[in-house]
Amino acid sequence: MGRFDGKVALVTGATRGIGQACAVRLAREGAYVGVNYRASGDPSETLRQIEAAGGRAFTVEADMRKPEQVIAMVHETARIGGRIDYLVSNAAINPLLKWDETTLDDYDAIQEINLRGTWVVCQETAKQMISEGHGGAIVCISSISAWVGAKEQVVYCGTKAGIWMLVKALSTVLGEHNIRINSVLPGAILTDMSGPLLIPGSEPRKYYESRIPLGRIGDPEEIAGPVAFLLSDDASYITSSELLVDGGFITNAE
């Protein structure tokens, strides 16, 4: 028996990186997982990994920049799965941009996907959970960038700090419905999105590795484990919390 047998989970941005790892982990532990992707993405590798792990999944398409698609995705997840028990709000972009070269279009794209997209999917999923009457759990992927600034991620940092605070505020209204909501703040994790910053041998990679007490960059699976914990009944008395998963970087940063 898996921890999540009989449960239905929705994971946004699940075609790669942290989202993919979370989808596979939840499916491996028994959840029926809705794998979100957008039209330009390809969910086939996530589905392959889930099948290889002995899990079950289905795909739900939505562009996080388009609220109407996000809302429809939540309803489609509930229709296919029969319910929604868990949400992992992960979808995000992080273009590396100089602050004085960041355009309003850049700003809008980062805000719309990272922060507004998180708000819409959390609001609609919580409303769905409330209508079903069985409670649930939500984990939002924030970032260490909610707590520390980065020269080429100025707008991104703002959105991740917004997610962190949004989680705290939502916890005050969702608790009465037996819905828990928490955030995970990854540090330097090697994904497609972070790849340009963490090229092996590059100065940023050397810097991170030298400052992380564990001495290495993290893997997406090392975020999926904490996410699964926060969704599970093992975390039944945890809400509004932020879990920093950074190998100790923030305690040793200069």
C-alpha positions as CSV (number, residue, x, y, z in Angstrom):
1,M,0.0,0.0,0.0
2,G,1.3,3.4,-0.9
3,R,0.9,6.6,1.1
4,F,-1.3,8.1,-1.6
5,D,-3.4,5.1,-2.7
6,G,-6.9,6.2,-3.8
7,K,-5.8,9.9,-4.0
8,V,-5.7,12.2,-7.0
9,A,-3.0,14.8,-7.4
10,L,-2.5,17.6,-9.9
11,V,1.1,18.7,-10.6
12,T,1.7,21.8,-12.7
13,G,4.8,22.2,-14.9
14,A,5.2,18.4,-14.8
15,T,7.1,17.8,-18.0
16,R,10.6,18.2,-16.6
17,G,12.7,19.1,-13.6
18,I,11.1,19.4,-10.2
19,G,7.5,19.1,-11.5
20,Q,8.4,15.8,-13.3
21,A,10.1,14.4,-10.2
22,C,7.1,15.3,-8.0
23,A,4.6,13.7,-10.4
24,V,6.7,10.5,-10.6
25,R,7.1,10.3,-6.8
26,L,3.4,10.8,-6.1
27,A,2.4,8.2,-8.7
28,R,5.0,5.7,-7.4
29,E,3.4,6.1,-3.9
30,G,-0.1,5.4,-5.3
31,A,-1.6,8.7,-6.4
32,Y,-3.5,9.0,-9.7
33,V,-1.6,12.0,-11.1
34,G,-2.7,14.8,-13.4
35,V,0.4,15.8,-15.4
36,N,0.0,19.4,-16.5
37,Y,1.7,20.5,-19.7
38,R,1.3,23.4,-22.1
39,A,0.9,23.0,-25.9
40,S,4.6,23.5,-26.6
41,G,5.6,20.9,-24.0
42,D,5.8,17.1,-24.2
43,P,4.5,15.0,-21.2
44,S,5.5,11.7,-22.8
45,E,8.7,11.3,-20.7
46,T,6.9,12.0,-17.5
47,L,4.2,9.4,-18.4
48,R,7.0,6.9,-19.3
49,Q,8.7,7.3,-16.0
50,I,5.4,7.0,-14.1
51,E,4.5,3.8,-16.0
52,A,8.0,2.4,-15.3
53,A,7.4,3.2,-11.6
54,G,4.2,1.2,-11.6
55,G,2.0,4.4,-11.3
56,R,-1.0,5.8,-13.1
57,A,-1.3,9.3,-14.7
58,F,-3.3,11.3,-17.2
59,T,-2.4,14.6,-18.9
60,V,-4.1,18.0,-18.6
61,E,-3.1,20.8,-20.8
62,A,-3.1,24.4,-19.7
63,D,-0.9,27.5,-20.2
64,M,-0.4,29.1,-16.8
65,R,-0.5,32.5,-18.4
66,K,-4.2,31.9,-19.3
67,P,-6.5,31.8,-16.3
68,E,-9.4,30.3,-18.2
69,Q,-7.2,27.4,-19.2
70,V,-6.0,26.9,-15.6
71,I,-9.5,26.8,-14.2
72,A,-10.6,24.4,-16.9
73,M,-7.6,22.2,-16.1
74,V,-8.6,21.9,-12.4
75,H,-12.2,20.9,-13.4
76,E,-10.8,18.4,-15.9
77,T,-8.6,16.9,-13.3
78,A,-11.5,16.5,-10.9
79,R,-13.6,15.0,-13.8
80,I,-11.0,12.4,-14.8
81,G,-9.8,11.6,-11.3
82,G,-13.2,11.8,-9.6
83,R,-11.8,14.2,-7.0
84,I,-8.7,16.3,-6.2
85,D,-6.8,15.6,-3.0
86,Y,-3.4,17.2,-3.7
87,L,-2.0,20.1,-5.7
88,V,1.7,20.8,-6.4
89,S,1.9,24.2,-7.9
90,N,5.3,24.2,-9.6
91,A,5.1,25.8,-13.1
92,A,7.4,28.7,-13.4
93,I,9.9,30.4,-15.7
94,N,13.3,32.0,-14.7
95,P,14.9,33.8,-17.6
96,L,18.3,35.2,-16.6
97,L,18.0,38.9,-17.3
98,K,19.9,42.0,-16.4
99,W,17.7,44.3,-14.4
100,D,18.1,47.3,-16.6
101,E,17.4,45.2,-19.8
102,T,14.2,43.6,-18.4
103,T,11.3,44.7,-20.5
104,L,7.7,45.1,-19.4
105,D,6.9,42.1,-21.5
106,D,9.5,40.1,-19.6
107,Y,8.1,41.3,-16.3
108,D,4.5,40.4,-17.3
109,A,5.5,37.0,-18.5
110,I,7.3,36.1,-15.3
111,Q,4.6,37.5,-13.1
112,E,1.7,35.9,-15.0
113,I,3.2,32.4,-15.0
114,N,4.9,32.3,-11.6
115,L,2.7,34.4,-9.3
116,R,-0.7,34.9,-10.9
117,G,-0.6,31.3,-12.2
118,T,0.0,30.0,-8.7
119,W,-2.8,32.1,-7.3
120,V,-5.3,31.0,-9.9
121,V,-4.5,27.3,-9.6
122,C,-4.5,27.4,-5.8
123,Q,-7.7,29.3,-5.6
124,E,-9.6,27.1,-8.1
125,T,-8.2,23.8,-6.6
126,A,-9.1,24.9,-3.1
127,K,-12.6,25.8,-4.2
128,Q,-12.9,22.3,-5.8
129,M,-11.6,20.6,-2.7
130,I,-14.1,22.6,-0.6
131,S,-17.0,21.6,-2.9
132,E,-15.9,17.9,-2.5
133,G,-15.9,18.2,1.3
134,H,-12.9,16.0,2.1
135,G,-10.1,18.5,2.6
136,G,-6.7,18.3,0.9
137,A,-3.2,19.5,0.8
138,I,-1.3,22.0,-1.4
139,V,2.4,22.5,-1.8
140,C,3.7,25.5,-3.8
141,I,7.2,25.6,-5.1
142,S,8.8,28.8,-4.1
143,S,12.6,29.2,-4.1
144,I,15.6,30.2,-2.0
145,S,15.2,33.4,-4.2
146,A,12.3,34.4,-2.0
147,W,14.9,35.1,0.7
148,V,18.0,36.1,-1.1
149,G,18.5,38.4,-4.1
150,A,20.1,37.5,-7.4
151,K,21.4,40.0,-10.0
152,E,19.9,38.3,-13.0
153,Q,16.7,37.1,-11.4
154,V,15.3,40.4,-9.9
155,V,11.7,39.9,-11.1
156,Y,11.8,36.1,-10.5
157,C,12.9,36.8,-6.9
158,G,9.8,39.0,-6.4
159,T,7.5,36.4,-7.7
160,K,8.9,33.6,-5.5
161,A,8.7,35.9,-2.4
162,G,5.1,36.5,-3.4
163,I,4.4,32.8,-3.6
164,W,5.9,32.3,-0.1
165,M,3.6,35.0,1.4
166,L,0.6,33.9,-0.6
167,V,0.9,30.5,1.0
168,K,0.9,32.0,4.5
169,A,-2.1,34.1,3.8
170,L,-4.1,31.2,2.2
171,S,-3.4,29.0,5.2
172,T,-5.5,31.4,7.3
173,V,-8.6,30.8,5.2
174,L,-8.2,27.2,4.1
175,G,-7.6,25.6,7.5
176,E,-11.2,25.7,8.4
177,H,-11.9,23.5,5.4
178,N,-9.2,21.0,6.4
179,I,-7.0,22.1,3.6
180,R,-3.3,22.5,4.4
181,I,-1.0,24.6,2.3
182,N,2.8,24.9,2.6
183,S,5.7,26.0,0.4
184,V,9.1,24.4,-0.5
185,L,12.0,26.6,-1.2
186,P,14.6,24.8,-3.3
187,G,18.1,26.0,-3.5
188,A,20.5,25.1,-6.4
189,I,18.8,22.2,-8.1
190,L,20.0,21.0,-11.4
191,T,17.1,21.2,-13.9
192,D,16.5,22.4,-17.4
193,M,15.6,25.8,-16.1
194,S,18.6,26.2,-13.9
195,G,21.0,24.6,-16.4
196,P,22.2,27.8,-18.0
197,L,23.2,29.1,-14.5
198,L,24.8,25.8,-13.3
199,I,26.9,24.7,-16.2
200,P,29.6,22.4,-14.9
201,G,32.9,24.3,-14.5
202,S,31.3,27.7,-14.8
203,E,31.9,30.4,-12.2
204,P,28.3,30.3,-10.8
205,R,28.5,26.5,-10.4
206,K,31.8,26.7,-8.6
207,Y,30.5,29.4,-6.4
208,Y,27.4,27.4,-5.4
209,E,29.4,24.3,-4.8
210,S,31.9,26.2,-2.6
211,R,29.2,27.7,-0.5
212,I,26.9,24.7,0.0
213,P,27.9,22.8,3.1
214,L,26.9,19.5,1.5
215,G,29.3,20.3,-1.3
216,R,27.1,19.6,-4.3
217,I,24.1,20.8,-6.4
218,G,20.8,19.1,-5.6
219,D,18.7,16.8,-7.8
220,P,14.9,17.3,-8.5
221,E,14.2,14.0,-6.7
222,E,15.5,15.7,-3.5
223,I,12.7,18.2,-3.8
224,A,10.1,15.6,-4.6
225,G,10.7,13.8,-1.3
226,P,10.0,16.8,0.9
227,V,6.9,17.7,-1.3
228,A,5.5,14.2,-0.8
229,F,6.1,14.5,3.0
230,L,4.2,17.8,3.2
231,L,1.3,16.4,1.2
232,S,1.1,13.2,3.3
233,D,-0.6,12.5,6.6
234,D,2.8,12.5,8.2
235,A,2.5,16.3,8.0
236,S,-1.1,16.5,9.2
237,Y,-0.4,19.3,11.6
238,I,1.8,21.4,9.3
239,T,0.3,24.3,7.4
240,S,1.6,27.8,6.4
241,S,5.2,26.5,6.7
242,E,8.1,27.0,4.4
243,L,10.6,24.1,4.0
244,L,14.1,25.2,2.8
245,V,15.8,22.5,0.8
246,D,19.1,24.0,-0.2
247,G,21.9,21.8,1.1
248,G,22.6,24.5,3.7
249,F,23.6,27.2,1.2
250,I,21.7,30.1,2.9
251,T,23.4,29.6,6.2
252,N,26.8,29.9,4.5
253,A,26.3,32.5,1.8
254,E,28.5,35.5,1.5
